[in-house]
Amino acid sequence: MDEKGHNLYEDYLSAIGTRLASLRRRAERAAARTGRDSSGIEIVAVSKFHPAEAVEAALACGIKRFAESRVQEAESKFKSLSQAFPDLRLDLIGHLQGNKVKRALSIFDRIQSVDSLDLLESLVAKIRDAREETENGPIMEILFELHTGEESKSGFPDIDSVRKACEYMLALPSSPGLELRGLMTMAPLGAGEKAIRSSFGALRALRESLVADLALPDFTVLSMGMSGDFEIAIEEGATEIRIGTALFGERPA
């Protein structure tokens, strides 16, 4: 790493360490307000548009899970990092186009943004093909993204469509290499607290309903809340919060 790169890493290391301590204090207070233990809430570092030095600094501060929204950016940034840091886990949080499914399966550990039955069927087909080619093929964790706000541009449109996707998974004759872990949503941008809380509460209620009705023992993840609303998300039951700006600072110009 050259001198400029080294300085960039050091700058990120100092800033992320300070911000992460603040985030954890705020998460602890939010969890305490509803009688929760904050140790069960994971911070997912949204590293999109930030350089590899930022990721390395976050790793040094103890972050293990990262999220990117674009397959191409994740490929260029994380290929070498994943080899150097075997504990690193990478999630896709952006919309996944059908023609990029195969590439996504080779890069990510989890896809949070499964937002349609068509995409789910494509994932099932592609991962089965990959597993047939190798004895120990890939295993991909997935979350179903629910559209819960009028400003949201993606996600299953309603509760019934998520339920049908879960039933589709359960009806598969054998394990397809996909592991269904839970749900994700984005609250409507710029909305007030009432609308945000309603968005997150709807996701929590859906998870509880699906677990009760369909017996999904590993359906435990509620990924909701970002830099501007993660405290509300924690109060509403989030198990993961997706943090970008509050951890890395503003995106580089």
C-alpha positions in Angstrom: 0.0 0.0 0.0 1.5 3.4 -1.0 1.8 6.3 1.4 -1.4 7.9 0.2 -3.3 4.7 0.7 -1.8 4.2 4.1 -2.9 7.6 5.2 -6.4 7.0 3.9 -6.5 3.8 5.9 -5.4 5.6 9.0 -7.9 8.3 8.5 -10.7 5.8 8.2 -9.5 3.8 11.1 -9.6 6.8 13.5 -13.0 8.0 12.3 -14.7 4.6 12.2 -13.5 3.7 15.6 -15.0 6.9 17.1 -18.3 6.5 15.1 -18.6 2.9 15.9 -18.4 3.5 19.6 -21.1 6.1 19.3 -23.3 3.8 17.3 -23.0 1.1 19.8 -23.9 3.4 22.7 -27.0 4.6 20.8 -27.9 1.0 19.9 -27.6 0.0 23.6 -29.9 2.8 24.7 -32.5 2.0 22.0 -32.4 -1.7 23.0 -32.7 -0.9 26.7 -35.9 1.1 26.0 -37.7 -2.0 25.0 -35.9 -4.4 27.3 -33.7 -5.9 24.7 -30.0 -7.0 24.8 -28.1 -5.0 22.2 -25.5 -7.8 21.9 -28.0 -9.6 19.6 -28.1 -6.7 17.1 -25.5 -6.8 14.4 -24.2 -3.7 12.6 -24.0 -4.3 8.9 -21.5 -1.9 7.3 -22.8 -0.5 4.1 -19.6 0.1 2.2 -20.9 1.0 -1.2 -19.0 3.8 -2.9 -16.3 3.7 -0.2 -12.8 2.4 -1.0 -11.2 -0.8 0.2 -9.3 1.1 2.8 -12.6 1.9 4.5 -13.5 -1.7 4.6 -10.1 -2.7 6.0 -10.4 -0.1 8.7 -13.9 -1.3 9.7 -12.6 -4.9 9.8 -9.9 -3.7 12.2 -12.6 -2.1 14.4 -14.4 -5.4 14.7 -17.0 -5.2 11.9 -17.5 -8.6 10.2 -20.5 -8.1 7.9 -20.6 -5.6 5.0 -23.2 -4.8 2.3 -22.9 -3.6 -1.2 -25.7 -2.7 -3.7 -23.9 -3.4 -7.0 -22.4 -6.7 -8.1 -19.6 -5.1 -10.2 -18.4 -2.9 -7.3 -18.4 -5.8 -4.9 -16.4 -7.9 -7.3 -13.6 -5.2 -7.6 -13.5 -4.3 -4.0 -14.0 -7.6 -2.1 -12.3 -10.3 -4.1 -8.9 -9.9 -2.5 -10.3 -8.8 0.9 -12.3 -12.0 1.2 -9.2 -14.0 0.7 -7.3 -11.9 3.3 -10.1 -11.9 5.9 -11.8 -15.3 6.0 -14.3 -14.1 8.7 -15.6 -11.3 6.4 -19.2 -11.7 5.3 -20.7 -9.8 2.3 -24.4 -9.1 1.7 -26.1 -7.8 -1.4 -28.7 -5.1 -0.6 -29.4 -3.7 -4.0 -31.8 -5.0 -6.7 -30.4 -8.1 -8.4 -30.9 -8.4 -12.1 -31.5 -11.9 -13.4 -28.5 -11.7 -15.8 -26.2 -11.1 -12.8 -27.4 -13.9 -10.5 -24.6 -16.3 -11.4 -22.0 -13.7 -10.6 -23.7 -12.7 -7.4 -23.6 -16.4 -6.2 -19.8 -16.4 -6.5 -19.3 -13.1 -4.5 -21.9 -12.7 -1.8 -22.6 -14.8 1.3 -26.2 -13.5 1.6 -28.7 -11.7 -0.6 -30.9 -9.5 1.4 -32.9 -8.1 -1.5 -34.8 -11.1 -2.9 -37.8 -9.1 -4.1 -39.8 -11.3 -6.4 -40.8 -14.9 -7.1 -39.1 -14.6 -10.5 -35.8 -13.7 -8.9 -36.2 -16.5 -6.3 -36.8 -19.1 -9.1 -33.7 -17.8 -11.0 -31.6 -18.2 -7.8 -32.9 -21.7 -7.3 -32.0 -22.7 -10.9 -28.6 -21.1 -10.9 -27.5 -22.4 -7.6 -28.6 -25.9 -8.5 -26.5 -25.7 -11.7 -23.5 -24.5 -9.7 -23.9 -27.3 -7.2 -24.2 -29.9 -9.9 -20.8 -28.8 -11.3 -18.9 -29.2 -8.1 -19.2 -31.6 -5.2 -19.4 -28.9 -2.6 -21.4 -26.2 -4.4 -22.3 -22.8 -3.0 -24.8 -22.2 -0.2 -26.5 -18.8 -0.2 -28.4 -17.2 2.6 -31.4 -15.1 1.5 -33.8 -12.6 2.9 -37.1 -11.6 1.4 -37.4 -7.8 0.9 -40.9 -6.5 1.7 -42.1 -3.2 0.3 -43.4 -1.3 3.3 -43.4 2.3 2.3 -44.7 4.4 -0.6 -41.2 5.7 -1.3 -39.7 2.3 -1.5 -38.9 1.2 -5.1 -38.4 -2.5 -4.6 -39.5 -5.5 -2.6 -42.4 -8.0 -2.6 -45.5 -5.8 -2.9 -47.5 -7.3 0.0 -47.6 -9.8 2.7 -49.4 -12.5 0.6 -46.6 -12.4 -2.0 -44.0 -13.0 0.7 -46.0 -15.9 2.1 -46.2 -17.5 -1.4 -42.5 -17.2 -1.8 -41.9 -18.9 1.6 -44.4 -21.7 0.6 -42.5 -22.1 -2.7 -39.3 -22.6 -0.8 -40.9 -25.1 1.5 -42.4 -27.1 -1.4 -39.1 -27.7 -3.2 -38.3 -31.4 -3.3 -34.8 -31.0 -1.9 -32.5 -28.4 -0.5 -31.6 -26.0 -3.4 -28.6 -24.6 -1.7 -30.6 -21.6 -0.5 -31.1 -20.9 3.2 -34.1 -18.7 4.0 -33.0 -16.5 7.0 -35.6 -13.7 7.4 -36.9 -10.4 6.1 -35.6 -7.0 5.0 -37.2 -3.6 4.4 -36.5 0.0 3.9 -38.7 2.6 5.6 -40.1 5.4 3.3 -37.4 8.1 2.8 -38.2 11.4 4.5 -41.2 10.0 6.4 -42.0 10.9 10.0 -41.5 8.7 12.9 -45.1 7.3 12.8 -44.7 6.0 9.2 -41.2 4.7 9.9 -42.3 2.8 13.0 -45.3 1.4 11.0 -43.0 0.1 8.3 -40.7 -1.7 10.8 -43.6 -2.9 12.8 -45.2 -4.5 9.7 -42.0 -6.4 9.0 -41.8 -7.7 12.6 -45.4 -8.8 12.5 -44.9 -10.6 9.2 -42.0 -12.5 10.5 -43.9 -13.6 13.6 -46.8 -14.7 11.5 -44.7 -16.7 9.1 -42.8 -18.4 11.9 -46.0 -19.4 13.6 -47.8 -20.6 10.5 -45.1 -22.2 8.5 -42.7 -23.5 11.1 -39.5 -21.7 10.0 -37.0 -22.3 12.8 -34.1 -20.4 11.1 -36.2 -17.5 10.0 -34.7 -15.1 12.6 -33.3 -12.1 10.8 -35.0 -8.7 10.7 -32.8 -6.4 8.6 -34.2 -2.9 9.0 -33.0 0.6 9.9 -30.2 2.7 8.4 -28.2 5.7 9.7 -31.2 8.0 10.1 -33.7 5.6 11.7 -31.8 2.6 13.2 -32.9 3.5 16.8 -36.5 3.2 15.8 -35.7 -0.1 14.0 -34.1 -1.5 17.1 -37.1 -0.5 19.2 -39.3 -2.3 16.7 -37.3 -5.5 16.8 -34.4 -5.2 14.3 -31.8 -7.9 14.6 -29.6 -6.2 12.0 -29.1 -2.5 11.2 -27.5 -1.4 7.9 -25.2 1.5 8.5 -23.4 3.6 5.9 -23.0 7.3 6.5 -23.0 7.1 10.3 -20.1 4.7 10.2 -18.0 5.7 7.1 -19.0 9.3 6.8 -20.3 11.0 3.6 -19.5 9.1 0.4 -16.5 10.3 -1.5 -17.2 12.8 -4.3 
